């Protein structure tokens, strides 16, 4: 999953299991991948949380002063019949 940045993936399903939540994402050609909390995505991202309709990815970056900061990217699950953006 490290070859994909969050913007290159579409969230298509979330399943809550007794071992924790799982999510399915698709790339631009429709290939599916299962992710879970802790899955690394992109160069500096990691799946931070999976909820009923959202996956949050925590991306690490450094400021020009060398401080480590985090950016959070939210992937939303679209309702059936709703178009993906």
C-alpha positions as CSV (number, residue, x, y, z in Angstrom):
1,X,0.0,0.0,0.0
2,X,3.0,2.3,0.2
3,X,2.9,2.9,-3.5
4,X,-0.4,4.7,-3.2
5,X,-1.2,8.1,-1.7
6,X,-4.6,8.4,0.0
7,X,-6.0,10.5,-2.9
8,X,-5.3,7.7,-5.3
9,X,-7.6,5.3,-3.4
10,X,-11.4,5.1,-3.1
11,X,-13.0,3.7,0.0
12,X,-15.6,1.1,-1.0
13,X,-16.5,-0.9,2.1
14,X,-16.0,-1.1,5.9
15,X,-16.5,-4.2,7.9
16,X,-16.4,-4.4,11.7
17,X,-15.1,-7.7,12.9
18,X,-14.4,-9.1,16.4
19,X,-10.7,-8.6,15.6
20,X,-11.2,-5.0,14.7
21,X,-12.4,-3.0,11.8
22,X,-11.3,-3.6,8.2
23,X,-11.8,-1.4,5.1
24,X,-11.6,-2.1,1.4
25,X,-10.1,0.5,-0.9
26,X,-9.8,0.4,-4.7
27,X,-7.1,1.9,-6.9
28,X,-7.8,3.7,-10.2
29,X,-8.1,0.5,-12.2
30,X,-10.5,-1.1,-9.7
31,X,-8.1,-3.4,-7.9
32,X,-9.2,-3.9,-4.3
33,X,-7.1,-3.9,-1.2
34,X,-8.0,-4.6,2.5
35,X,-6.5,-2.2,5.1
36,X,-6.7,-2.1,8.8
37,X,-5.5,0.1,11.6
38,X,-1.7,0.4,11.3
39,X,-1.5,-0.2,7.6
40,X,1.1,2.0,6.0
41,X,-0.2,4.1,3.0
42,X,2.0,6.3,0.8
43,X,5.4,7.6,1.8
44,X,4.6,8.7,5.3
45,X,1.0,7.7,6.1
46,X,-0.6,5.1,8.4
47,X,-4.2,4.1,9.0
48,X,-5.0,5.8,12.2
49,X,-8.7,4.8,12.6
50,X,-11.6,3.1,10.9
51,X,-15.2,4.0,11.9
52,X,-18.6,3.3,10.5
53,X,-18.1,5.4,7.3
54,X,-14.7,6.9,7.6
55,X,-11.0,5.9,7.4
56,X,-8.5,8.4,8.9
57,X,-4.9,8.4,7.6
58,X,-2.2,10.1,9.7
59,X,0.5,11.5,7.5
60,X,3.9,12.6,9.0
61,X,5.8,15.5,7.6
62,X,8.6,17.9,8.7
63,X,8.4,21.7,8.7
64,X,11.1,23.8,7.2
65,X,12.4,24.2,10.8
66,X,12.7,20.4,11.0
67,X,9.8,19.9,13.4
68,X,7.8,16.7,12.9
69,X,4.1,17.4,12.4
70,X,1.0,15.4,11.3
71,X,-1.7,15.9,8.8
72,X,-4.9,13.8,8.9
73,X,-6.6,12.7,5.7
74,X,-10.2,11.5,5.9
75,X,-11.6,9.0,3.4
76,X,-15.4,8.9,3.4
77,X,-17.5,5.9,2.4
78,X,-20.2,7.0,-0.1
79,X,-23.7,5.8,0.3
80,X,-25.0,3.4,-2.3
81,X,-25.9,5.3,-5.5
82,X,-23.9,8.3,-4.5
83,X,-21.1,9.3,-7.0
84,X,-17.5,9.2,-6.0
85,X,-15.6,12.5,-6.3
